[in-house]
């Protein structure tokens, strides 16, 4: 009798269980449907501008960095042909005939303005844009600020990674680089500087030239891959694009380091290496206002390891008000290794930049400024980029049309919000 009662009661239980399984199946189906419809991950674009920038981006492309879209922009048709990057854009062909900017930043600047629509088309859809350029010459110095301005107009988090000339290249080229740097700093969210002169001190005598330049290029690669890893690798304590934006948006000069260490004390050793960046202008953390730390290790990593590494990095900033965000990724493939990535931003810098003047020649200083009395106040901020007239071009700009390069038979469609970018709504002036 008892067994009969149990048997009678078990039938509803089985039915309820079957209904729950069906509900679970429907939920799983819904879950997969939602995942399929979910938007793609954060879109990162690396834009090489000018000879040096295209070389740095090209080496990174050859190294096979994933999850990043690469573009090369130059005024030199021949140099552009040698780039391994398939997405290429020749700018200023009407002005330069594809022969380069002749080390004149004004020419590079005007060349970028000539093909603004094509540059906007390249930048469209990016959440984050890295602008790579070598400063001191014509295209990188003059065009990179235009590219960065357009990226900002499109609401992309914009980071410039730029090199400064060797001392033997002379004061004139260094002066052009410093002015270009100032204009970039007023435009981008974050600026990472790499002085080429550091290579002569860091590299052993006899190091092949290409190997030396690869050290400088690795700064760009580490910045891009480090940020890509933070955004695209799920973590135990997760950091995403919003955390990166909070640390980098509008923060000016920055440093970034990534290092791996193994064995006992690996977390501390990796942290120490990550914040020691002799190739950067900002080679230490002192004065940083924002720090993002990402630590990757196996499940062997301890709380004390994390605490010691993060404390070392925070103390290096020597700023009680520094904002610190940290993330932890558990990856069993690391075994006894630990990887630490540090992004530090908001370093104090005084902007000592001459305001833009009507065209006088690239390096000529205005007479009134040359006679400025001692102790007179310097301009406190950089004026926005000089620009071309906002009037639309009469003819559509055509791209290079060569194999592997961007070609346009008709004008690119400009996003409505940036139909006339802010910096294009001002009068035309000389770049310097």
C-alpha positions in Angstrom: 0.0 0.0 0.0 2.8 2.3 1.0 4.6 1.6 -2.3 1.4 2.2 -4.3 1.1 5.7 -2.6 4.7 6.5 -3.4 4.3 5.3 -7.0 1.2 7.5 -7.3 3.1 10.5 -6.0 6.1 10.0 -8.1 4.3 10.5 -11.4 3.7 14.2 -10.8 7.3 14.5 -9.7 8.5 13.0 -13.0 6.2 15.4 -14.9 7.5 18.4 -13.0 11.1 17.2 -13.6 10.4 16.9 -17.3 8.8 20.4 -17.4 11.9 21.8 -15.7 14.2 20.1 -18.2 12.2 21.6 -21.1 12.4 25.0 -19.5 16.1 24.6 -19.1 16.4 23.7 -22.8 14.4 26.7 -23.8 16.6 28.9 -21.6 19.7 27.5 -23.1 18.3 28.1 -26.6 17.5 31.7 -25.6 21.0 32.1 -24.1 22.7 31.1 -27.3 20.4 33.3 -29.3 21.3 36.3 -27.1 25.0 35.5 -27.4 24.7 35.2 -31.2 23.0 38.6 -31.3 25.4 40.2 -28.9 27.6 43.0 -30.4 31.2 42.2 -31.3 34.0 43.1 -28.9 35.7 46.4 -28.6 37.1 47.5 -32.0 40.7 48.6 -31.9 42.4 50.3 -34.9 46.1 51.1 -35.3 46.8 53.9 -37.8 50.4 54.3 -38.9 51.0 57.9 -40.2 54.1 58.8 -42.1 57.2 56.8 -42.7 58.0 56.0 -39.0 54.4 55.3 -38.0 53.8 53.0 -41.0 57.0 51.1 -40.2 56.0 50.6 -36.6 52.5 49.5 -37.4 53.8 47.3 -40.3 56.1 45.4 -38.0 53.3 44.8 -35.6 51.1 43.6 -38.5 53.8 41.2 -39.6 54.1 39.9 -36.0 50.5 38.7 -36.3 48.9 40.7 -33.5 45.2 39.6 -33.4 42.0 41.5 -32.8 43.3 44.7 -34.3 42.7 46.5 -37.6 45.7 48.1 -39.2 45.9 51.0 -41.6 48.8 52.9 -43.2 48.6 56.6 -44.2 51.3 58.4 -46.0 52.1 61.1 -48.6 54.8 59.0 -50.2 53.5 56.6 -52.7 56.7 54.6 -53.0 57.0 54.1 -49.2 53.3 53.2 -49.0 53.9 50.4 -51.6 56.5 48.8 -49.3 54.2 48.6 -46.3 53.0 45.0 -45.5 49.7 46.5 -44.3 47.0 45.9 -47.0 44.8 48.9 -45.9 46.7 51.8 -47.3 45.8 55.4 -48.0 47.8 57.9 -50.0 46.9 61.5 -48.8 47.6 64.8 -50.4 48.2 63.5 -53.9 46.9 66.7 -55.5 49.5 68.7 -53.4 52.5 66.3 -53.4 51.8 64.1 -56.4 52.7 61.2 -54.2 56.2 62.3 -53.6 56.1 62.9 -49.8 55.9 66.0 -47.6 59.5 67.0 -48.0 60.0 67.2 -44.2 57.5 70.1 -44.0 54.8 69.6 -41.4 52.6 72.2 -43.0 52.5 70.0 -46.2 51.7 66.9 -44.1 48.9 68.8 -42.3 47.3 70.1 -45.5 47.6 66.7 -47.1 45.6 65.2 -44.3 43.0 68.0 -44.7 42.8 67.3 -48.4 41.6 63.7 -47.7 39.6 64.2 -44.5 36.7 62.2 -45.9 38.8 59.1 -46.6 40.4 59.3 -43.2 37.0 59.5 -41.5 36.0 56.4 -43.5 39.0 54.5 -42.1 38.3 55.6 -38.5 34.6 54.9 -38.6 33.3 52.3 -36.1 36.5 52.2 -33.9 36.1 52.2 -30.1 39.8 52.9 -29.6 42.4 54.3 -32.0 46.2 54.2 -31.7 47.9 56.8 -33.9 51.6 55.8 -34.5 53.9 58.4 -35.9 57.6 59.5 -36.0 57.8 63.2 -35.2 60.1 65.8 -36.7 59.4 65.1 -40.4 56.5 66.2 -42.5 53.8 63.6 -42.7 53.9 62.2 -39.2 54.3 65.6 -37.5 51.6 67.4 -39.7 49.1 64.7 -40.4 49.0 62.7 -37.1 47.2 65.5 -35.2 44.5 65.7 -38.0 44.0 61.9 -37.8 43.8 62.1 -34.0 41.3 65.0 -34.1 39.0 63.1 -36.4 39.2 60.0 -34.2 38.2 62.1 -31.2 35.3 63.7 -33.2 34.1 60.1 -33.9 34.1 59.5 -30.1 37.0 56.9 -30.1 39.3 56.7 -27.2 42.5 58.1 -28.9 46.0 57.2 -28.0 49.1 58.5 -29.8 52.4 56.6 -29.6 55.1 58.7 -31.1 58.9 58.8 -31.4 61.2 61.9 -31.0 64.2 62.4 -33.3 67.8 61.5 -32.5 69.9 64.4 -31.3 72.2 64.2 -34.3 69.1 65.0 -36.5 69.5 68.6 -35.4 67.7 71.3 -33.5 65.4 72.2 -36.3 63.9 68.7 -36.6 63.6 68.5 -32.8 61.8 71.8 -32.6 59.3 70.5 -35.2 58.8 67.3 -33.2 58.2 69.3 -30.0 55.6 71.5 -31.7 53.9 68.5 -33.2 54.0 66.8 -29.8 52.3 69.7 -28.2 49.5 69.8 -30.8 49.0 66.0 -30.4 48.9 66.4 -26.6 46.1 68.9 -27.0 44.1 66.5 -29.2 44.5 62.9 -28.0 43.3 61.3 -24.8 46.7 59.8 -24.0 50.1 60.4 -25.4 53.1 58.0 -25.1 56.5 59.4 -26.1 59.5 57.4 -27.2 62.8 59.3 -27.5 64.9 57.6 -30.1 68.0 59.0 -28.4 67.4 56.4 -25.6 68.3 53.6 -28.1 71.9 54.7 -28.2 72.3 54.4 -24.5 70.3 51.2 -24.1 71.5 49.1 -27.0 74.9 47.4 -26.9 77.4 48.7 -29.4 77.2 46.6 -32.6 73.4 45.9 -32.3 71.9 45.7 -35.8 69.9 48.8 -36.8 66.7 46.9 -37.3 66.9 45.2 -33.9 67.4 48.6 -32.3 64.3 50.1 -34.0 62.3 47.0 -33.1 62.9 47.8 -29.4 61.1 51.2 -30.0 58.4 49.5 -32.0 57.7 47.0 -29.2 56.4 49.9 -27.1 53.5 50.3 -29.5 53.0 46.5 -29.7 53.0 46.2 -25.9 50.5 49.0 -25.5 48.1 47.5 -28.1 48.4 43.9 -27.0 48.3 44.8 -23.3 45.0 46.8 -23.7 43.6 44.1 -26.0 44.3 41.4 -23.5 42.6 43.4 -20.7 39.5 43.9 -22.8 39.2 40.5 -24.4 40.3 38.1 -21.7 37.7 37.3 -19.1 39.2 37.6 -15.6 38.6 36.6 -12.0 38.5 40.3 -11.2 37.5 41.6 -14.7 38.5 44.9 -16.3 36.9 46.0 -19.5 36.9 49.0 -22.0 35.0 51.2 -19.5 37.9 50.8 -17.0 40.4 51.6 -19.7 38.5 54.7 -20.8 38.2 55.9 -17.2 42.0 55.7 -16.7 43.0 57.0 -20.2 40.3 59.5 -21.3 41.6 63.1 -21.3 44.6 62.2 -19.2 47.4 63.5 -21.4 50.9 62.1 -21.0 51.2 58.4 -20.1 53.4 55.4 -19.7 52.7 51.7 -20.3 54.6 48.6 -19.4 54.2 44.9 -19.7 56.5 42.3 -18.2 56.6 38.6 -17.4 58.6 36.9 -14.6 58.7 33.3 -13.3 59.5 31.4 -10.1 59.4 32.7 -6.5 58.4 36.3 -6.2 57.4 36.4 -9.9 54.5 38.9 -9.3 56.8 41.4 -7.6 59.6 41.0 -10.3 57.1 41.4 -13.1 55.6 44.5 -11.5 59.1 46.0 -11.0 60.0 45.4 -14.7 56.7 46.7 -15.9 57.1 50.1 -14.2 60.7 50.4 -15.3 60.4 51.7 -18.9 63.7 53.3 -20.0 62.5 53.6 -23.6 59.7 56.0 -22.6 59.8 59.8 -21.8 57.8 58.9 -18.7 60.2 56.3 -17.4 58.8 56.2 -13.9 55.4 56.4 -12.2 56.0 59.4 -10.0 53.1 61.9 -10.3 50.6 59.6 -12.2 47.0 60.3 -11.4 45.5 57.1 -12.8 46.9 53.5 -12.8 45.3 50.4 -14.3 47.0 47.1 -13.3 46.3 43.7 -14.9 47.9 40.6 -13.4 47.8 37.2 -15.2 48.9 34.0 -13.5 47.9 30.4 -12.7 45.8 29.4 -9.8 49.0 29.2 -7.8 49.2 33.0 -7.4 48.4 34.1 -3.9 46.6 37.1 -2.4 50.0 38.2 -0.9 51.5 38.1 -4.4 48.8 40.4 -5.7 49.0 42.7 -2.7 52.8 43.0 -2.9 52.8 43.7 -6.7 49.9 46.3 -6.5 51.4 48.0 -3.5 54.8 48.3 -5.2 53.1 49.9 -8.3 50.9 52.3 -6.2 53.8 53.4 -4.0 55.9 54.2 -7.1 53.3 56.9 -8.1 54.1 58.9 -4.9 50.6 60.3 -5.1 48.1 59.8 -2.3 45.2 60.6 -4.6 46.1 58.3 -7.4 43.2 56.2 -8.8 44.1 52.5 -9.0 42.1 49.9 -10.8 43.3 46.3 -10.9 42.2 43.1 -12.7 43.2 39.5 -12.2 43.2 36.8 -14.9 43.6 33.1 -14.0 45.3 31.2 -16.8 46.7 27.8 -16.0 48.9 27.9 -19.1 51.1 30.5 -17.2 52.3 27.7 -14.8 54.9 29.5 -12.5 54.9 32.7 -14.6 53.2 35.9 -13.8 52.4 38.7 -16.3 51.8 42.3 -15.2 50.5 45.1 -17.4 50.5 48.7 -16.1 48.9 51.7 -17.7 49.7 54.9 -15.9 48.3 58.3 -17.0 47.9 61.9 -16.0 51.5 62.9 -15.6 52.0 66.6 -14.9 53.3 68.5 -17.9 53.4 72.2 -18.6 52.3 73.1 -22.1 54.7 75.6 -23.5 53.5 76.0 -27.0 53.4 79.0 -29.3 49.9 79.8 -30.6 49.2 79.2 -34.3 50.0 82.1 -36.6 49.2 82.9 -40.2 51.6 81.1 -42.6 55.1 82.5 -42.3 57.1 79.4 -43.2 57.4 76.3 -41.2 59.9 77.2 -38.5 59.8 81.0 -38.5 58.9 82.5 -35.1 56.5 85.5 -35.0 58.3 88.8 -34.3 56.2 89.7 -31.4 56.9 86.4 -29.7 60.6 86.6 -30.3 60.6 89.9 -28.5 58.5 88.7 -25.6 59.9 90.2 -22.4 61.4 88.0 -19.8 59.0 86.7 -17.2 56.0 87.1 -19.5 53.3 84.5 -19.1 53.4 81.6 -21.5 50.2 80.4 -23.1 48.6 78.0 -20.6 47.1 75.6 -23.1 47.5 74.6 -26.7 45.1 76.1 -29.1 43.1 73.6 -31.2 44.5 72.4 -34.6 44.7 74.9 -37.4 42.5 74.1 -40.2 41.4 74.4 -43.7 38.2 76.1 -44.8 35.0 74.2 -44.1 33.8 74.7 -47.6 33.4 71.3 -49.3 35.8 70.2 -52.1 34.5 70.7 -55.6 35.7 67.3 -56.7 35.7 63.9 -54.9 39.1 63.0 -53.7 40.5 59.9 -55.3 42.7 57.3 -53.5 45.8 55.8 -54.9 44.0 53.2 -56.9 47.0 50.8 -56.8 46.8 47.2 -55.7 46.2 46.9 -51.9 45.5 50.6 -51.4 42.3 52.3 -50.6 40.6 53.7 -53.7 37.4 55.8 -53.9 35.5 56.6 -57.0 33.2 58.9 -55.2 33.4 61.0 -52.0 33.2 59.0 -48.8 30.0 59.3 -46.7 30.8 61.4 -43.7 29.1 60.6 -40.4 26.5 63.3 -39.7 27.8 64.3 -36.4 31.3 65.0 -37.9 30.1 66.4 -41.2 32.2 69.4 -40.4 34.6 68.4 -37.6 35.1 71.0 -34.9 38.7 71.8 -36.0 37.6 72.2 -39.6 35.2 75.0 -38.6 38.0 77.4 -38.0 40.0 79.5 -40.4 43.0 78.2 -42.3 46.3 78.9 -40.7 49.9 77.6 -40.9 50.5 74.5 -38.9 53.2 76.3 -36.9 
